[in-house]
Amino acid sequence: MNRGNDFPGYRFRRILIGVEWILHVDLDQFIAAVEVARHPELRGKPVVVGGQGDPQQRGVVATASYEAREFGVHSGMPLRTALRKCPDAVFLPSDVAAYEEVSERVMAVLRELPVVVEVAGWDEAFLGSDTDDPEALARRVRQTVRERTGLECSVGIGDNKLRAKTATGFAKPGGIHRITEREWMPTMADRPPDALWGIGGRTTKKLAEAGIHTVGQLAAADRDDLAARFGPTMGPFFRVLAHGWGDRDVTATPYVPKSRSRETTFQRNLTDRGALEGAVRQLARRVSADVVAEGRPAVRVVVKVRFAPFVTQTRSMSLGAPTSEADELETAALEVLGRFELDRPVRLLGVRAEFAQPAPSQPADEA
């Protein structure tokens, strides 16, 4: 049956159970685990990583160990809030280079297994295999990663990427879980929409205003009504997610970043427009250097402004032509900054350059 009408540009096919599987590997508390590996004396202690590692300064949590999460600390939380929730936590600064090095080592280990590896980020990858025992393969993945890197991972098993990634949430920490078409609705129907990969809290609230409170209700929602409420692309796509339909192609194409970004949190709020423009100029210059190093021109510039106390807004613009020129990216960033009403103190600024993305592949129809 063709599902193409549900989400224009995408078609899905049913996988034959037992012939081809997708595994989603997610490294548990990755950043915190890297830090604990470098500082074994921190094992078993609440560890919070983010900013400059000083909770008295402004910054947000990049990750927290499971011990810190028990106190309610989570990613994106201000460091000062994390300190109040967990006064005994050990705070460490982010070390991007270290995380990238460990990530590359893990992905190299995965590539030695009889699977196709598609890197999805620092701490996650999709594996494609024609095994007839995906659980045994998942156990081998977990054991190999542990023995070769010292890190723990969780593995979700599915008949497409969406179901495999969703299954990983049930596997954490350090476990294995399977969700296929057969298990999808019994597992997901009564859960809130934000249990779906790609739907956040804001969309969940808007769905609730439309009388949709569960994944099952979203799956049964009228496609045209969703399109009217959320747009002709995203509305039907939410219904696609609710049914668990998704991409099943796993390719060994190296992970390609979608963007490069820089941001800074001010220790004192900025109110002077000239100071804000100066900060955006600096960020845009740093981003342009990243764009040049990436070797791919940018096609869009995004500026993020976080007003005090903690309200975040973003604005963006498409560039007239792809570019890596610092002057052009700086000019665009300043133009985007001008689209904000800068009538409140600003605690954070960010600039992001986005790259052109390849057109999505179109799997065969679902039979």
SEBA-701806 format. One record per residue (C-alpha): residue in one letter; x, y, z. Coordinates in nm, 3 decimals. Example, Ala and Ser with C-alpha at 12.3 -4.5 7.8 and 13.67 -1.06 7.14 Angstrom:
// residues 2
resn,x,y,z
A,1.230,-0.450,0.780
S,1.367,-0.106,0.714
// end
This chain:
// residues 367
resn,x,y,z
M,0.000,0.000,0.000
N,0.143,0.337,-0.097
R,0.186,0.576,0.196
G,0.321,0.853,-0.024
N,0.016,1.074,0.035
D,0.087,1.087,0.408
F,0.413,1.275,0.367
P,0.493,1.422,0.025
G,0.834,1.317,-0.102
Y,0.861,1.010,0.121
R,0.746,0.654,0.061
F,0.793,0.358,0.288
R,0.808,-0.019,0.253
R,0.750,-0.303,0.494
I,1.064,-0.490,0.595
L,1.060,-0.871,0.591
I,1.108,-0.979,0.951
G,1.415,-1.202,0.995
V,1.576,-1.092,0.668
E,1.702,-0.743,0.743
W,1.734,-0.552,1.069
I,1.833,-0.208,1.184
L,2.008,-0.158,1.516
H,2.042,0.181,1.680
V,2.348,0.206,1.905
D,2.349,0.484,2.162
L,2.645,0.535,2.395
D,2.520,0.576,2.751
Q,2.585,0.916,2.913
F,2.858,0.956,2.650
I,3.024,1.284,2.749
A,3.013,1.203,3.120
A,3.146,0.853,3.046
V,3.442,0.998,2.855
E,3.522,1.225,3.149
V,3.496,0.940,3.399
A,3.728,0.730,3.183
R,3.981,1.013,3.197
H,3.923,1.063,3.570
P,3.852,0.718,3.719
E,3.828,0.868,4.068
L,3.494,1.018,3.959
R,3.331,0.680,3.897
G,3.008,0.653,4.091
K,2.997,1.025,4.167
P,2.752,1.280,4.025
V,2.931,1.447,3.733
V,2.804,1.748,3.541
V,2.973,1.867,3.221
G,2.909,2.203,3.062
G,3.035,2.553,2.996
Q,3.366,2.630,3.162
G,3.294,2.383,3.438
D,3.222,2.659,3.692
P,2.864,2.650,3.823
Q,2.907,3.001,3.958
Q,2.937,3.124,3.600
R,2.666,3.120,3.340
G,2.644,2.813,3.124
V,2.425,2.511,3.063
V,2.462,2.141,3.127
A,2.591,1.949,2.825
T,2.539,1.616,2.999
A,2.509,1.469,3.344
S,2.602,1.128,3.478
Y,2.323,0.899,3.590
E,2.417,0.974,3.951
A,2.356,1.346,3.887
R,2.035,1.277,3.697
E,1.891,1.116,4.008
F,1.890,1.467,4.157
G,1.698,1.606,3.860
V,1.996,1.742,3.666
H,1.953,1.722,3.287
S,2.097,1.857,2.963
G,2.017,2.219,2.887
M,1.971,2.312,3.252
P,2.160,2.620,3.378
L,2.472,2.518,3.569
R,2.362,2.721,3.870
T,2.034,2.529,3.882
A,2.228,2.203,3.858
L,2.440,2.313,4.155
R,2.129,2.384,4.363
K,1.983,2.046,4.277
C,2.307,1.857,4.335
P,2.551,2.054,4.554
D,2.794,1.760,4.573
A,2.827,1.722,4.195
V,3.165,1.746,4.026
F,3.151,2.011,3.752
L,3.380,1.981,3.450
P,3.426,2.195,3.138
S,3.332,2.062,2.796
D,3.621,1.921,2.589
V,3.493,1.882,2.235
A,3.819,1.750,2.092
A,3.827,1.466,2.344
Y,3.468,1.365,2.270
E,3.527,1.368,1.895
E,3.837,1.148,1.933
V,3.655,0.889,2.144
S,3.355,0.896,1.910
E,3.575,0.821,1.610
R,3.733,0.532,1.798
V,3.393,0.382,1.879
M,3.272,0.413,1.520
A,3.591,0.245,1.397
V,3.520,-0.047,1.632
L,3.165,-0.078,1.502
R,3.290,-0.087,1.143
E,3.490,-0.400,1.224
L,3.164,-0.588,1.286
P,2.966,-0.756,1.003
V,2.730,-0.459,0.970
V,2.680,-0.143,0.769
V,2.749,0.156,0.994
E,2.577,0.492,0.947
V,2.708,0.747,1.196
A,2.429,0.965,1.332
G,2.630,1.178,1.574
W,2.902,1.167,1.837
D,2.727,0.906,2.043
E,2.495,0.717,1.811
A,2.490,0.512,1.493
F,2.254,0.296,1.293
L,2.370,-0.053,1.198
G,2.223,-0.252,0.910
S,2.242,-0.632,0.909
D,2.080,-0.938,0.750
T,2.127,-1.142,1.067
D,1.852,-1.383,1.171
D,1.929,-1.317,1.541
P,1.938,-0.939,1.602
E,1.949,-0.980,1.982
A,2.265,-1.188,1.955
L,2.417,-0.923,1.730
A,2.315,-0.653,1.977
R,2.484,-0.841,2.260
R,2.797,-0.870,2.050
V,2.788,-0.496,1.978
R,2.759,-0.411,2.346
Q,3.037,-0.651,2.444
T,3.272,-0.534,2.169
V,3.224,-0.165,2.248
R,3.277,-0.232,2.618
E,3.592,-0.441,2.570
R,3.752,-0.214,2.310
T,3.659,0.130,2.448
G,3.546,0.083,2.807
L,3.213,0.250,2.725
E,2.863,0.114,2.773
C,2.594,0.140,2.509
S,2.226,0.064,2.464
V,2.092,-0.100,2.150
G,1.748,-0.064,1.996
I,1.633,-0.315,1.735
G,1.373,-0.232,1.471
D,1.253,-0.287,1.118
N,1.322,0.079,1.035
K,1.525,0.361,1.183
L,1.237,0.522,1.370
R,1.142,0.201,1.549
A,1.505,0.113,1.623
K,1.577,0.456,1.774
T,1.255,0.447,1.972
A,1.348,0.104,2.104
T,1.677,0.242,2.235
G,1.483,0.462,2.475
F,1.338,0.149,2.632
A,1.682,-0.017,2.640
K,1.860,0.255,2.839
P,2.075,0.227,3.029
G,2.290,-0.060,2.907
G,2.020,-0.282,2.764
I,1.863,-0.418,2.445
H,1.506,-0.373,2.325
R,1.315,-0.458,2.009
I,1.022,-0.274,1.850
T,0.886,-0.381,1.512
E,0.559,-0.311,1.335
R,0.400,-0.586,1.545
E,0.497,-0.424,1.875
W,0.464,-0.060,1.773
M,0.104,0.021,1.862
P,0.085,-0.200,2.174
T,0.397,-0.020,2.298
M,0.333,0.336,2.184
A,-0.042,0.394,2.144
D,-0.107,0.517,2.498
R,0.207,0.729,2.526
P,0.213,1.107,2.474
P,0.317,1.238,2.132
D,0.654,1.361,2.260
A,0.751,0.996,2.307
L,0.803,1.004,1.930
W,1.139,1.090,1.778
G,1.092,1.431,1.617
I,0.807,1.565,1.832
G,0.889,1.794,2.122
G,0.703,1.952,2.408
R,0.581,2.254,2.215
T,0.422,2.043,1.941
T,0.277,1.809,2.203
K,0.105,2.106,2.365
K,-0.039,2.218,2.032
L,-0.160,1.865,1.961
A,-0.329,1.859,2.302
E,-0.510,2.181,2.212
A,-0.644,1.991,1.910
G,-0.766,1.709,2.135
I,-0.477,1.474,2.052
H,-0.313,1.344,2.368
T,-0.164,1.009,2.268
V,0.031,0.849,1.986
G,-0.269,0.633,1.907
Q,-0.493,0.938,1.870
L,-0.234,1.103,1.647
A,-0.218,0.794,1.426
A,-0.595,0.805,1.386
A,-0.610,1.181,1.324
D,-0.734,1.315,0.994
R,-0.444,1.395,0.761
D,-0.609,1.703,0.614
D,-0.687,1.842,0.959
L,-0.327,1.796,1.065
A,-0.210,1.969,0.748
A,-0.439,2.262,0.817
R,-0.315,2.298,1.175
F,0.057,2.229,1.132
G,0.129,2.286,0.765
P,0.110,2.064,0.456
T,0.441,1.893,0.529
M,0.477,1.868,0.906
G,0.112,1.791,0.983
P,0.097,1.468,0.780
F,0.453,1.385,0.892
F,0.342,1.375,1.256
R,0.088,1.110,1.156
V,0.364,0.916,0.979
L,0.567,0.917,1.299
A,0.269,0.801,1.502
H,0.232,0.495,1.281
G,0.602,0.416,1.319
W,0.664,0.440,0.947
G,1.013,0.549,0.852
D,1.333,0.524,0.657
R,1.501,0.183,0.649
D,1.808,0.262,0.441
V,2.139,0.235,0.628
T,2.436,0.362,0.432
A,2.804,0.375,0.514
T,2.826,0.736,0.400
P,3.034,0.924,0.656
Y,2.844,1.148,0.895
V,2.817,1.496,0.745
P,2.734,1.784,0.982
K,2.427,1.983,0.885
S,2.567,2.305,1.027
R,2.841,2.474,1.223
S,2.761,2.698,1.516
R,2.916,2.906,1.790
E,2.756,3.067,2.090
T,2.854,3.254,2.400
T,2.689,3.305,2.737
F,2.758,3.643,2.891
Q,2.848,3.651,3.258
R,2.660,3.982,3.273
N,2.355,4.052,3.060
L,2.411,4.277,2.760
T,2.173,4.563,2.687
D,2.383,4.782,2.457
R,2.306,4.718,2.092
G,2.660,4.800,1.987
A,2.796,4.536,2.225
L,2.546,4.281,2.091
E,2.647,4.355,1.733
G,3.013,4.323,1.827
A,2.947,3.983,1.984
V,2.759,3.865,1.673
R,3.047,3.980,1.453
Q,3.293,3.775,1.658
L,3.070,3.468,1.654
A,3.012,3.498,1.279
R,3.388,3.516,1.219
R,3.445,3.202,1.425
V,3.165,3.023,1.240
S,3.306,3.128,0.904
A,3.641,2.974,1.000
D,3.456,2.650,1.082
V,3.275,2.668,0.748
V,3.605,2.707,0.562
A,3.753,2.414,0.754
E,3.447,2.206,0.665
G,3.506,2.277,0.297
R,3.136,2.332,0.225
P,2.968,2.668,0.171
A,2.679,2.782,0.390
V,2.333,2.846,0.248
R,2.156,2.980,0.557
V,2.245,3.181,0.868
V,2.063,3.146,1.200
V,2.098,3.369,1.505
K,1.990,3.262,1.852
V,1.917,3.512,2.127
R,1.848,3.410,2.485
F,1.689,3.690,2.679
A,1.700,3.714,3.057
P,1.590,3.527,3.250
F,1.573,3.230,3.009
V,1.362,3.296,2.699
T,1.520,3.181,2.373
Q,1.429,3.298,2.023
T,1.580,3.224,1.681
R,1.565,3.406,1.349
S,1.719,3.305,1.017
M,1.768,3.397,0.655
S,1.868,3.214,0.339
L,2.175,3.345,0.163
G,2.155,3.469,-0.193
A,2.416,3.213,-0.294
P,2.623,2.952,-0.108
T,2.927,3.115,0.050
S,3.217,3.063,0.288
E,3.316,3.428,0.292
A,3.348,3.571,0.643
D,3.225,3.917,0.540
E,2.909,3.776,0.384
L,2.830,3.552,0.681
E,2.894,3.840,0.920
T,2.670,4.074,0.722
A,2.393,3.813,0.714
A,2.422,3.748,1.088
L,2.391,4.120,1.164
E,2.087,4.144,0.937
V,1.924,3.855,1.120
L,2.007,4.016,1.456
G,1.819,4.322,1.337
R,1.502,4.113,1.313
F,1.486,4.075,1.691
E,1.321,4.320,1.928
L,1.620,4.377,2.152
D,1.419,4.537,2.428
R,1.533,4.303,2.707
P,1.869,4.211,2.855
V,2.047,3.936,2.660
R,2.232,3.653,2.834
L,2.334,3.442,2.532
L,2.399,3.486,2.161
G,2.458,3.218,1.901
V,2.530,3.212,1.527
R,2.480,2.903,1.309
A,2.569,2.848,0.945
E,2.370,2.573,0.774
F,2.488,2.370,0.476
A,2.284,2.250,0.180
Q,2.145,1.903,0.238
P,2.109,1.625,-0.019
A,1.761,1.532,-0.127
P,1.613,1.247,0.081
S,1.617,0.900,-0.066
Q,1.286,0.740,-0.153
P,1.252,0.377,-0.047
A,1.016,0.151,-0.235
D,0.647,0.150,-0.151
E,0.524,-0.034,0.158
A,0.378,-0.357,0.033
// end
